[in-house]
Amino acid sequence: MAASMIELAGVSKAYGGGPAVRDLDLSVAPGAFLALVGGSGSGKTTTLKMINGLVRPDAGRVLLDGAPLDEAEPHHLRRGIGYVFQEVGLFPHMTVGENIAITPKLMRRPFAERRARALELLALVGLPEGHAERMPNALSGGQRQRVGVARALAARPRVMLMDEPFGALDPVTRSALGAEYRRLHEQLGLTTVMVTHDMTEAVLLADRIAVMAEGRLLAEGAAGALTRSPDAAVRALFETPRRQAEEVRRRLDGAA
């Protein structure tokens, strides 16, 4: 059996209001694309932050490529994990190129190397080279999100963590960027964990889906298998995109 790239073993985390994650066991194989889905407060984002080392579990262990996360040097950890989130968080006083190159700069890479890496990544995410000199406020939301992906890839991470990365975008841009990221995931051999509320997005992009509720893992597996889950709540979650697609088709056929 192949070793896991990411493993959470008996992980729990509580905040003042109560438990956020409870006794979570979850493994992600190298090269896999896992979507974390569930309602608000189900523990998805807390789980993602524990994988990134931003939040420490109260119990259990998080391992990255077999090594305990709490034993890793924070700066080494950050270089091996890319993080993309909905708000993007580009530095407004820096150009696009400078934003992308921020991690290589912190790693004390020479300017020429940082510049070359920024231009390489702009091309990889489908933006013209000239965008390197633009300021973030001159870009559209979709372009800023592409820059956010490029910045996360700058240190050549093995793992990408994504928290509702396309949630604030219009449907056309969201669909296009999702497909583009899936291409990059495969091209670069990444291991990706993505939090999303959109079941259709999860089904279209991920190899496997983990369903969470009230901090617990209800089910994990391929989408097709989860539609046959013995858990009624899991089955209902997967019926939603199917019902929506059927209703859209019915209305479009009626309009014709």
C-alpha positions as CSV (number, residue, x, y, z in Angstrom):
1,M,0.0,0.0,0.0
2,A,1.4,3.4,-1.0
3,A,2.3,5.8,1.8
4,S,0.1,8.8,2.3
5,M,1.2,12.3,1.5
6,I,-1.1,13.7,4.1
7,E,-2.4,11.8,7.1
8,L,-4.6,12.9,10.0
9,A,-4.8,10.4,12.8
10,G,-7.3,10.8,15.6
11,V,-7.2,14.6,15.2
12,S,-9.5,16.8,17.3
13,K,-9.7,20.6,17.8
14,A,-12.0,22.7,20.0
15,Y,-12.5,26.4,20.3
16,G,-14.4,28.4,22.9
17,G,-17.7,27.5,21.4
18,G,-17.1,23.8,21.4
19,P,-15.5,21.1,19.2
20,A,-14.6,22.1,15.6
21,V,-13.1,18.7,14.6
22,R,-13.6,15.4,16.4
23,D,-11.4,12.3,16.2
24,L,-10.7,12.7,12.5
25,D,-8.9,10.0,10.6
26,L,-8.1,11.0,7.0
27,S,-5.4,10.0,4.5
28,V,-4.6,11.7,1.1
29,A,-2.4,9.7,-1.3
30,P,0.4,11.4,-3.3
31,G,-1.0,13.0,-6.4
32,A,-4.6,12.8,-5.2
33,F,-7.2,15.6,-5.4
34,L,-9.5,15.5,-2.4
35,A,-12.5,17.8,-1.8
36,L,-13.7,18.5,1.7
37,V,-17.4,19.2,1.7
38,G,-20.1,19.8,4.3
39,G,-22.2,22.6,5.7
40,S,-21.0,25.7,7.6
41,G,-19.4,24.7,10.9
42,S,-18.6,21.2,9.7
43,G,-14.9,21.6,10.4
44,K,-13.6,21.8,6.8
45,T,-11.5,25.0,7.1
46,T,-10.2,24.0,10.6
47,T,-9.0,20.7,9.0
48,L,-7.3,22.5,6.2
49,K,-5.5,24.9,8.6
50,M,-4.3,21.9,10.7
51,I,-2.8,20.4,7.6
52,N,-1.1,23.7,6.9
53,G,0.2,24.0,10.5
54,L,-1.7,27.3,11.0
55,V,-3.8,25.6,13.7
56,R,-2.4,22.9,16.1
57,P,-4.7,20.0,17.0
58,D,-5.6,19.4,20.6
59,A,-5.3,15.7,20.1
60,G,-4.0,13.4,17.4
61,R,-1.3,13.8,14.8
62,V,-1.0,15.4,11.4
63,L,1.7,13.9,9.2
64,L,3.1,15.2,5.9
65,D,4.9,12.6,3.8
66,G,5.2,10.5,6.9
67,A,6.8,13.2,9.2
68,P,4.9,14.8,12.1
69,L,3.9,18.3,11.2
70,D,4.7,19.6,14.7
71,E,8.3,18.6,14.3
72,A,8.8,20.5,11.0
73,E,10.4,24.0,10.9
74,P,7.6,26.5,10.0
75,H,9.6,28.0,7.1
76,H,10.4,24.6,5.6
77,L,6.7,23.6,6.0
78,R,5.5,26.7,4.2
79,R,7.8,26.0,1.2
80,G,6.3,22.5,0.8
81,I,2.7,23.6,1.0
82,G,0.9,26.1,-1.2
83,Y,-2.2,27.8,0.1
84,V,-4.9,29.5,-1.9
85,F,-8.1,31.0,-0.4
86,Q,-11.1,32.9,-1.6
87,E,-10.0,36.4,-0.7
88,V,-6.6,35.9,-2.5
89,G,-4.8,38.3,-0.2
90,L,-2.5,39.9,-2.7
91,F,-0.3,42.7,-1.3
92,P,-1.9,45.9,-2.8
93,H,1.4,47.9,-2.7
94,M,3.3,45.3,-4.7
95,T,3.2,44.5,-8.4
96,V,1.8,41.2,-9.6
97,G,5.3,39.9,-10.3
98,E,6.5,41.0,-6.8
99,N,3.5,39.2,-5.2
100,I,4.2,36.0,-7.0
101,A,7.9,36.2,-6.1
102,I,7.4,36.9,-2.4
103,T,8.2,33.4,-1.1
104,P,11.4,33.0,-3.3
105,K,12.4,36.5,-2.0
106,L,12.0,35.2,1.6
107,M,14.1,32.3,0.6
108,R,16.8,34.8,-0.5
109,R,16.7,33.8,-4.2
110,P,18.5,36.2,-6.6
111,F,16.4,38.8,-8.3
112,A,16.9,37.4,-11.7
113,E,15.8,33.9,-10.6
114,R,12.7,35.4,-8.8
115,R,11.8,37.4,-11.9
116,A,12.1,34.4,-14.2
117,R,10.0,32.3,-11.9
118,A,7.3,34.9,-11.8
119,L,7.1,35.1,-15.6
120,E,7.1,31.3,-15.8
121,L,4.2,31.1,-13.4
122,L,2.2,33.8,-15.2
123,A,2.4,31.8,-18.4
124,L,1.5,28.6,-16.5
125,V,-1.7,30.2,-15.1
126,G,-2.6,31.8,-18.5
127,L,-1.7,35.4,-17.9
128,P,0.4,37.6,-20.3
129,E,3.9,38.5,-19.3
130,G,3.0,42.2,-19.1
131,H,0.8,41.5,-16.2
132,A,3.9,41.2,-14.0
133,E,4.2,45.0,-13.8
134,R,0.5,45.6,-13.0
135,M,-0.9,46.3,-9.6
136,P,-3.5,43.9,-8.1
137,N,-6.3,46.5,-8.2
138,A,-5.9,46.7,-12.0
139,L,-6.9,43.1,-12.4
140,S,-10.3,41.4,-12.6
141,G,-11.3,38.9,-9.9
142,G,-10.5,36.0,-12.0
143,Q,-7.1,37.4,-12.8
144,R,-6.3,38.0,-9.2
145,Q,-7.3,34.4,-8.4
146,R,-4.9,33.2,-11.1
147,V,-2.1,35.3,-9.5
148,G,-3.0,33.7,-6.1
149,V,-2.5,30.3,-7.6
150,A,0.8,31.4,-9.2
151,R,2.0,32.8,-5.9
152,A,1.1,29.5,-4.1
153,L,3.2,27.6,-6.7
154,A,6.2,29.8,-6.5
155,A,8.2,27.7,-4.1
156,R,7.4,24.5,-6.0
157,P,5.2,22.9,-3.3
158,R,4.2,19.3,-3.3
159,V,0.9,20.0,-1.6
160,M,-1.7,22.6,-2.5
161,L,-4.4,23.5,0.0
162,M,-7.4,25.5,-1.3
163,D,-10.2,27.1,0.8
164,E,-13.2,28.0,-1.4
165,P,-10.7,29.3,-4.0
166,F,-13.2,30.2,-6.7
167,G,-16.3,30.9,-4.6
168,A,-16.4,34.7,-5.2
169,L,-16.2,34.4,-9.0
170,D,-18.9,34.4,-11.6
171,P,-20.0,30.9,-12.8
172,V,-18.2,31.1,-16.1
173,T,-14.9,32.3,-14.7
174,R,-15.3,29.8,-11.8
175,S,-15.7,26.9,-14.1
176,A,-12.8,27.9,-16.3
177,L,-10.4,28.4,-13.4
178,G,-11.5,25.1,-11.8
179,A,-10.7,23.3,-15.1
180,E,-7.4,25.2,-15.4
181,Y,-6.3,24.3,-11.9
182,R,-7.2,20.6,-12.4
183,R,-4.9,20.7,-15.5
184,L,-2.1,22.2,-13.3
185,H,-2.7,19.6,-10.6
186,E,-2.1,16.8,-13.1
187,Q,0.7,18.6,-15.0
188,L,2.7,19.4,-11.8
189,G,2.0,16.2,-10.0
190,L,0.5,18.0,-7.0
191,T,-1.5,16.6,-4.0
192,T,-4.5,18.9,-3.6
193,V,-7.0,19.3,-0.7
194,M,-9.8,21.7,-1.6
195,V,-12.6,23.0,0.7
196,T,-15.8,23.8,-1.2
197,H,-19.5,24.3,-0.5
198,D,-20.3,23.5,-4.2
199,M,-21.0,19.8,-4.7
200,T,-20.9,20.2,-8.5
201,E,-17.4,21.6,-8.2
202,A,-16.3,18.8,-5.9
203,V,-17.7,16.1,-8.2
204,L,-16.1,17.7,-11.4
205,L,-12.7,18.4,-10.0
206,A,-11.8,15.9,-7.2
207,D,-10.8,12.3,-7.4
208,R,-12.2,11.7,-3.9
209,I,-14.6,13.6,-1.6
210,A,-14.7,13.7,2.2
211,V,-18.0,14.6,3.7
212,M,-17.9,16.3,7.1
213,A,-20.7,17.3,9.6
214,E,-20.3,18.7,13.1
215,G,-16.6,18.1,13.0
216,R,-16.8,14.5,12.1
217,L,-16.0,12.6,8.9
218,L,-19.3,11.0,7.7
219,A,-17.8,9.4,4.5
220,E,-14.9,9.5,2.1
221,G,-14.5,8.0,-1.3
222,A,-15.1,8.5,-5.0
223,A,-18.2,10.4,-5.9
224,G,-20.0,7.5,-7.6
225,A,-19.5,5.3,-4.5
226,L,-20.7,8.0,-2.1
227,T,-24.1,8.3,-4.0
228,R,-24.7,4.8,-2.7
229,S,-23.6,5.5,0.8
230,P,-25.7,3.9,3.6
231,D,-25.7,7.3,5.3
232,A,-28.9,9.2,4.2
233,A,-27.3,12.6,4.8
234,V,-24.4,11.8,2.5
235,R,-26.7,10.5,-0.3
236,A,-28.9,13.6,0.0
237,L,-25.8,15.8,-0.4
238,F,-24.9,14.1,-3.7
239,E,-28.5,14.2,-4.9
240,T,-28.4,18.0,-4.9
241,P,-26.3,18.6,-8.0
242,R,-28.2,15.9,-9.9
243,R,-31.6,17.4,-9.0
244,Q,-30.3,20.9,-10.0
245,A,-29.0,19.6,-13.3
246,E,-32.3,17.9,-14.1
247,E,-34.3,21.0,-13.2
248,V,-32.1,23.2,-15.3
249,R,-32.4,20.8,-18.3
250,R,-36.2,20.7,-17.8
251,R,-36.5,24.5,-17.8
252,L,-34.2,25.0,-20.8
253,D,-36.1,22.4,-22.8
254,G,-39.4,24.1,-21.8
255,A,-38.1,27.5,-22.9
256,A,-37.2,26.1,-26.3
